[in-house]
Amino acid sequence: MNGMDVAARLLAGIGAINWGLVALAEFDLVAAIFGLEFGETNAATRIVYGLVGLAGLWLISRLFVRSADRQPVPARVG
């Protein structure tokens, strides 16, 4: 696992925790860290949200690559 994978997993975990808190407690942890109310954004929160989104895209793309030799996974026939 390379550094990008570790960073992406960390950011995806942060995003998952934040969305869980939004769903269960109507609390936006990212906004609160930056001194904002639920639903408010500023440049810093948008950067965090954007990085979480990019991390998710990165991890989805990694689903289609074999970890041992980093070759694309062949399509199943039949």
Phi and psi in radians as a Rosetta constraint file:
Dihedral C 1 N 2 CA 2 C 2 CIRCULARHARMONIC -1.663 0.35
Dihedral N 2 CA 2 C 2 N 3 CIRCULARHARMONIC 3.105 0.35
Dihedral C 2 N 3 CA 3 C 3 CIRCULARHARMONIC -1.081 0.35
Dihedral N 3 CA 3 C 3 N 4 CIRCULARHARMONIC -0.618 0.35
Dihedral C 3 N 4 CA 4 C 4 CIRCULARHARMONIC -1.099 0.35
Dihedral N 4 CA 4 C 4 N 5 CIRCULARHARMONIC -0.721 0.35
Dihedral C 4 N 5 CA 5 C 5 CIRCULARHARMONIC -1.113 0.35
Dihedral N 5 CA 5 C 5 N 6 CIRCULARHARMONIC -0.746 0.35
Dihedral C 5 N 6 CA 6 C 6 CIRCULARHARMONIC -1.109 0.35
Dihedral N 6 CA 6 C 6 N 7 CIRCULARHARMONIC -0.833 0.35
Dihedral C 6 N 7 CA 7 C 7 CIRCULARHARMONIC -1.080 0.35
Dihedral N 7 CA 7 C 7 N 8 CIRCULARHARMONIC -0.731 0.35
Dihedral C 7 N 8 CA 8 C 8 CIRCULARHARMONIC -1.128 0.35
Dihedral N 8 CA 8 C 8 N 9 CIRCULARHARMONIC -0.715 0.35
Dihedral C 8 N 9 CA 9 C 9 CIRCULARHARMONIC -1.143 0.35
Dihedral N 9 CA 9 C 9 N 10 CIRCULARHARMONIC -0.704 0.35
Dihedral C 9 N 10 CA 10 C 10 CIRCULARHARMONIC -1.094 0.35
Dihedral N 10 CA 10 C 10 N 11 CIRCULARHARMONIC -0.845 0.35
Dihedral C 10 N 11 CA 11 C 11 CIRCULARHARMONIC -1.129 0.35
Dihedral N 11 CA 11 C 11 N 12 CIRCULARHARMONIC -0.691 0.35
Dihedral C 11 N 12 CA 12 C 12 CIRCULARHARMONIC -1.132 0.35
Dihedral N 12 CA 12 C 12 N 13 CIRCULARHARMONIC -0.640 0.35
Dihedral C 12 N 13 CA 13 C 13 CIRCULARHARMONIC -1.120 0.35
Dihedral N 13 CA 13 C 13 N 14 CIRCULARHARMONIC -0.748 0.35
Dihedral C 13 N 14 CA 14 C 14 CIRCULARHARMONIC -1.058 0.35
Dihedral N 14 CA 14 C 14 N 15 CIRCULARHARMONIC -0.779 0.35
Dihedral C 14 N 15 CA 15 C 15 CIRCULARHARMONIC -1.096 0.35
Dihedral N 15 CA 15 C 15 N 16 CIRCULARHARMONIC -0.710 0.35
Dihedral C 15 N 16 CA 16 C 16 CIRCULARHARMONIC -1.131 0.35
Dihedral N 16 CA 16 C 16 N 17 CIRCULARHARMONIC -0.750 0.35
Dihedral C 16 N 17 CA 17 C 17 CIRCULARHARMONIC -1.102 0.35
Dihedral N 17 CA 17 C 17 N 18 CIRCULARHARMONIC -0.768 0.35
Dihedral C 17 N 18 CA 18 C 18 CIRCULARHARMONIC -1.061 0.35
Dihedral N 18 CA 18 C 18 N 19 CIRCULARHARMONIC -0.810 0.35
Dihedral C 18 N 19 CA 19 C 19 CIRCULARHARMONIC -1.155 0.35
Dihedral N 19 CA 19 C 19 N 20 CIRCULARHARMONIC -0.605 0.35
Dihedral C 19 N 20 CA 20 C 20 CIRCULARHARMONIC -1.102 0.35
Dihedral N 20 CA 20 C 20 N 21 CIRCULARHARMONIC -0.747 0.35
Dihedral C 20 N 21 CA 21 C 21 CIRCULARHARMONIC -1.150 0.35
Dihedral N 21 CA 21 C 21 N 22 CIRCULARHARMONIC -0.660 0.35
Dihedral C 21 N 22 CA 22 C 22 CIRCULARHARMONIC -1.069 0.35
Dihedral N 22 CA 22 C 22 N 23 CIRCULARHARMONIC -0.775 0.35
Dihedral C 22 N 23 CA 23 C 23 CIRCULARHARMONIC -1.240 0.35
Dihedral N 23 CA 23 C 23 N 24 CIRCULARHARMONIC -0.735 0.35
Dihedral C 23 N 24 CA 24 C 24 CIRCULARHARMONIC -1.519 0.35
Dihedral N 24 CA 24 C 24 N 25 CIRCULARHARMONIC -0.572 0.35
Dihedral C 24 N 25 CA 25 C 25 CIRCULARHARMONIC -2.268 0.35
Dihedral N 25 CA 25 C 25 N 26 CIRCULARHARMONIC 0.100 0.35
Dihedral C 25 N 26 CA 26 C 26 CIRCULARHARMONIC 0.853 0.35
Dihedral N 26 CA 26 C 26 N 27 CIRCULARHARMONIC 0.823 0.35
Dihedral C 26 N 27 CA 27 C 27 CIRCULARHARMONIC -2.233 0.35
Dihedral N 27 CA 27 C 27 N 28 CIRCULARHARMONIC 2.163 0.35
Dihedral C 27 N 28 CA 28 C 28 CIRCULARHARMONIC -1.752 0.35
Dihedral N 28 CA 28 C 28 N 29 CIRCULARHARMONIC 1.751 0.35
Dihedral C 28 N 29 CA 29 C 29 CIRCULARHARMONIC -1.079 0.35
Dihedral N 29 CA 29 C 29 N 30 CIRCULARHARMONIC -0.721 0.35
Dihedral C 29 N 30 CA 30 C 30 CIRCULARHARMONIC -1.096 0.35
Dihedral N 30 CA 30 C 30 N 31 CIRCULARHARMONIC -0.798 0.35
Dihedral C 30 N 31 CA 31 C 31 CIRCULARHARMONIC -1.092 0.35
Dihedral N 31 CA 31 C 31 N 32 CIRCULARHARMONIC -0.739 0.35
Dihedral C 31 N 32 CA 32 C 32 CIRCULARHARMONIC -1.103 0.35
Dihedral N 32 CA 32 C 32 N 33 CIRCULARHARMONIC -0.684 0.35
Dihedral C 32 N 33 CA 33 C 33 CIRCULARHARMONIC -1.043 0.35
Dihedral N 33 CA 33 C 33 N 34 CIRCULARHARMONIC -0.616 0.35
Dihedral C 33 N 34 CA 34 C 34 CIRCULARHARMONIC -1.659 0.35
Dihedral N 34 CA 34 C 34 N 35 CIRCULARHARMONIC 0.257 0.35
Dihedral C 34 N 35 CA 35 C 35 CIRCULARHARMONIC 1.329 0.35
Dihedral N 35 CA 35 C 35 N 36 CIRCULARHARMONIC 0.408 0.35
Dihedral C 35 N 36 CA 36 C 36 CIRCULARHARMONIC -1.898 0.35
Dihedral N 36 CA 36 C 36 N 37 CIRCULARHARMONIC 2.856 0.35
Dihedral C 36 N 37 CA 37 C 37 CIRCULARHARMONIC -1.493 0.35
Dihedral N 37 CA 37 C 37 N 38 CIRCULARHARMONIC 2.896 0.35
Dihedral C 37 N 38 CA 38 C 38 CIRCULARHARMONIC -0.936 0.35
Dihedral N 38 CA 38 C 38 N 39 CIRCULARHARMONIC 2.241 0.35
Dihedral C 38 N 39 CA 39 C 39 CIRCULARHARMONIC 1.537 0.35
Dihedral N 39 CA 39 C 39 N 40 CIRCULARHARMONIC -0.223 0.35
Dihedral C 39 N 40 CA 40 C 40 CIRCULARHARMONIC -1.430 0.35
Dihedral N 40 CA 40 C 40 N 41 CIRCULARHARMONIC 2.608 0.35
Dihedral C 40 N 41 CA 41 C 41 CIRCULARHARMONIC -2.353 0.35
Dihedral N 41 CA 41 C 41 N 42 CIRCULARHARMONIC 2.777 0.35
Dihedral C 41 N 42 CA 42 C 42 CIRCULARHARMONIC -2.512 0.35
Dihedral N 42 CA 42 C 42 N 43 CIRCULARHARMONIC -3.037 0.35
Dihedral C 42 N 43 CA 43 C 43 CIRCULARHARMONIC -1.048 0.35
Dihedral N 43 CA 43 C 43 N 44 CIRCULARHARMONIC -0.712 0.35
Dihedral C 43 N 44 CA 44 C 44 CIRCULARHARMONIC -1.140 0.35
Dihedral N 44 CA 44 C 44 N 45 CIRCULARHARMONIC -0.779 0.35
Dihedral C 44 N 45 CA 45 C 45 CIRCULARHARMONIC -1.182 0.35
Dihedral N 45 CA 45 C 45 N 46 CIRCULARHARMONIC -0.643 0.35
Dihedral C 45 N 46 CA 46 C 46 CIRCULARHARMONIC -1.143 0.35
Dihedral N 46 CA 46 C 46 N 47 CIRCULARHARMONIC -0.599 0.35
Dihedral C 46 N 47 CA 47 C 47 CIRCULARHARMONIC -1.129 0.35
Dihedral N 47 CA 47 C 47 N 48 CIRCULARHARMONIC -0.804 0.35
Dihedral C 47 N 48 CA 48 C 48 CIRCULARHARMONIC -1.068 0.35
Dihedral N 48 CA 48 C 48 N 49 CIRCULARHARMONIC -0.836 0.35
Dihedral C 48 N 49 CA 49 C 49 CIRCULARHARMONIC -1.075 0.35
Dihedral N 49 CA 49 C 49 N 50 CIRCULARHARMONIC -0.694 0.35
Dihedral C 49 N 50 CA 50 C 50 CIRCULARHARMONIC -1.122 0.35
Dihedral N 50 CA 50 C 50 N 51 CIRCULARHARMONIC -0.725 0.35
Dihedral C 50 N 51 CA 51 C 51 CIRCULARHARMONIC -1.145 0.35
Dihedral N 51 CA 51 C 51 N 52 CIRCULARHARMONIC -0.658 0.35
Dihedral C 51 N 52 CA 52 C 52 CIRCULARHARMONIC -1.102 0.35
Dihedral N 52 CA 52 C 52 N 53 CIRCULARHARMONIC -0.747 0.35
Dihedral C 52 N 53 CA 53 C 53 CIRCULARHARMONIC -1.105 0.35
Dihedral N 53 CA 53 C 53 N 54 CIRCULARHARMONIC -0.753 0.35
Dihedral C 53 N 54 CA 54 C 54 CIRCULARHARMONIC -1.115 0.35
Dihedral N 54 CA 54 C 54 N 55 CIRCULARHARMONIC -0.661 0.35
Dihedral C 54 N 55 CA 55 C 55 CIRCULARHARMONIC -1.087 0.35
Dihedral N 55 CA 55 C 55 N 56 CIRCULARHARMONIC -0.733 0.35
Dihedral C 55 N 56 CA 56 C 56 CIRCULARHARMONIC -1.073 0.35
Dihedral N 56 CA 56 C 56 N 57 CIRCULARHARMONIC -0.760 0.35
Dihedral C 56 N 57 CA 57 C 57 CIRCULARHARMONIC -1.090 0.35
Dihedral N 57 CA 57 C 57 N 58 CIRCULARHARMONIC -0.733 0.35
Dihedral C 57 N 58 CA 58 C 58 CIRCULARHARMONIC -1.037 0.35
Dihedral N 58 CA 58 C 58 N 59 CIRCULARHARMONIC -0.832 0.35
Dihedral C 58 N 59 CA 59 C 59 CIRCULARHARMONIC -1.156 0.35
Dihedral N 59 CA 59 C 59 N 60 CIRCULARHARMONIC -0.653 0.35
Dihedral C 59 N 60 CA 60 C 60 CIRCULARHARMONIC -1.102 0.35
Dihedral N 60 CA 60 C 60 N 61 CIRCULARHARMONIC -0.730 0.35
Dihedral C 60 N 61 CA 61 C 61 CIRCULARHARMONIC -1.119 0.35
Dihedral N 61 CA 61 C 61 N 62 CIRCULARHARMONIC -0.546 0.35
Dihedral C 61 N 62 CA 62 C 62 CIRCULARHARMONIC -1.271 0.35
Dihedral N 62 CA 62 C 62 N 63 CIRCULARHARMONIC -0.280 0.35
Dihedral C 62 N 63 CA 63 C 63 CIRCULARHARMONIC -1.120 0.35
Dihedral N 63 CA 63 C 63 N 64 CIRCULARHARMONIC -0.427 0.35
Dihedral C 63 N 64 CA 64 C 64 CIRCULARHARMONIC -1.752 0.35
Dihedral N 64 CA 64 C 64 N 65 CIRCULARHARMONIC 0.290 0.35
Dihedral C 64 N 65 CA 65 C 65 CIRCULARHARMONIC -2.204 0.35
Dihedral N 65 CA 65 C 65 N 66 CIRCULARHARMONIC 2.295 0.35
Dihedral C 65 N 66 CA 66 C 66 CIRCULARHARMONIC -1.163 0.35
Dihedral N 66 CA 66 C 66 N 67 CIRCULARHARMONIC 2.384 0.35
Dihedral C 66 N 67 CA 67 C 67 CIRCULARHARMONIC -1.310 0.35
Dihedral N 67 CA 67 C 67 N 68 CIRCULARHARMONIC -0.525 0.35
Dihedral C 67 N 68 CA 68 C 68 CIRCULARHARMONIC -1.204 0.35
Dihedral N 68 CA 68 C 68 N 69 CIRCULARHARMONIC -0.856 0.35
Dihedral C 68 N 69 CA 69 C 69 CIRCULARHARMONIC -2.132 0.35
Dihedral N 69 CA 69 C 69 N 70 CIRCULARHARMONIC 0.112 0.35
Dihedral C 69 N 70 CA 70 C 70 CIRCULARHARMONIC 0.966 0.35
Dihedral N 70 CA 70 C 70 N 71 CIRCULARHARMONIC 0.578 0.35
Dihedral C 70 N 71 CA 71 C 71 CIRCULARHARMONIC -1.702 0.35
Dihedral N 71 CA 71 C 71 N 72 CIRCULARHARMONIC 2.543 0.35
Dihedral C 71 N 72 CA 72 C 72 CIRCULARHARMONIC -1.008 0.35
Dihedral N 72 CA 72 C 72 N 73 CIRCULARHARMONIC 2.497 0.35
Dihedral C 72 N 73 CA 73 C 73 CIRCULARHARMONIC -1.289 0.35
Dihedral N 73 CA 73 C 73 N 74 CIRCULARHARMONIC 2.200 0.35
Dihedral C 73 N 74 CA 74 C 74 CIRCULARHARMONIC -1.206 0.35
Dihedral N 74 CA 74 C 74 N 75 CIRCULARHARMONIC 2.601 0.35
Dihedral C 74 N 75 CA 75 C 75 CIRCULARHARMONIC -1.242 0.35
Dihedral N 75 CA 75 C 75 N 76 CIRCULARHARMONIC 2.495 0.35
Dihedral C 75 N 76 CA 76 C 76 CIRCULARHARMONIC -1.370 0.35
Dihedral N 76 CA 76 C 76 N 77 CIRCULARHARMONIC 2.422 0.35
Dihedral C 76 N 77 CA 77 C 77 CIRCULARHARMONIC -1.897 0.35
Dihedral N 77 CA 77 C 77 N 78 CIRCULARHARMONIC 2.334 0.35
